[in-house]
């Protein structure tokens, strides 16, 4: 079965795209991190993203330091390849522009408190009434139920409520948060998966739908083996510092000048490890022969490994252990992590924009053989493209669309 849809044409000043999502228009009503991260990924892959901001702008514009030429690097990290329009939804003309944008969009993304856009006629039901093919993604903290909807959805709160923090930190110390807004990023990824899945469904049927993601569900899903331990096994996981509940060695081990992460995930890797350490007999020691034995007897095995590791530097052991196929790595700072990615040929940094407006950014992690990610627009200043977008929205709708090629399932 085939379905045709008229694809919204991007405003006339837009930069041509060549990614796999070229031709799709995203109305981005999200802010902070989860939504903007999702829409940036879509933009990198060719979608035209119009970032709708309040007159004071996305909150992350003020989340500083650090800054680059006065602009928050937090904001920069999730807003490239977008164009900004500032709209006051309480102003009738601005609200009309926002509604017109939603009517023309293939995708709408929002992370208002559940129900927050309904009073403006920008909720899914209202938008789908005039744009039934829209893929509308809502990101919340705790879902849309009567008890979850009122709760503010901040990543740190979800790290605490989900149980994640109970697993993070020293075994006899305080719970710790992750060093990044982990579940905002995860929810953004889940939203992107949902959007792309809904687009696939639309190609076959012409029908749009509402995609809903919440941070707590993303967290519980992302905790994988830890939530499974409780749900399937009735075991409540606990904080173990850097140790793994089911594997050993799988943690930092001290060398002469610092720690080295060593992860012997199976018996073959453990045998290679102890051979390169000059302790081959440990592979056949009944206390350590199988993973479950090593895990149960980690307090006996750990000092044997550490005594040998302390005789050489982290880099010396890293070189020799990785050479025999045992996963390991030093604990780097962020700059060292970027440098290592460059060393192994991943080209982690891209320049976005041209001339004085160009800024460095982190490369999209996806690689395509035919339709690569594209980096054309630096993160926009507030309302940078407002006049241009308003002119486009004022044009007759029929004249601002182009017919797509027939879409197939």
Secondary structure as UniProt FT lines:
FT   STRAND          2..3
FT   STRAND          6..8
FT   TURN            12..13
FT   TURN            20..23
FT   STRAND          25..29
FT   TURN            32..33
FT   HELIX           34..44
FT   TURN            45..46
FT   STRAND          48..53
FT   TURN            55..56
FT   HELIX           59..62
FT   STRAND          67..68
FT   TURN            69..70
FT   STRAND          71..72
FT   HELIX           73..76
FT   TURN            77..78
FT   TURN            80..81
FT   STRAND          82..86
FT   TURN            89..90
FT   HELIX           92..104
FT   STRAND          107..110
FT   TURN            114..117
FT   HELIX           118..120
FT   HELIX           124..130
FT   TURN            132..133
FT   STRAND          135..140
FT   TURN            146..150
FT   HELIX           155..161
FT   HELIX           164..167
FT   TURN            171..172
FT   HELIX           182..205
FT   STRAND          209..214
FT   HELIX           215..222
FT   HELIX           224..233
FT   TURN            241..242
FT   STRAND          250..254
FT   STRAND          259..263
FT   HELIX           267..276
FT   TURN            277..278
FT   HELIX           280..284
FT   TURN            286..288
FT   HELIX           291..296
FT   HELIX           298..309
FT   TURN            310..311
FT   HELIX           314..323
FT   TURN            324..325
FT   STRAND          327..330
FT   HELIX           334..343
FT   TURN            344..345
FT   STRAND          349..352
FT   HELIX           355..357
FT   STRAND          359..362
FT   TURN            382..385
FT   HELIX           386..394
FT   HELIX           397..400
FT   STRAND          401..403
FT   STRAND          407..408
//
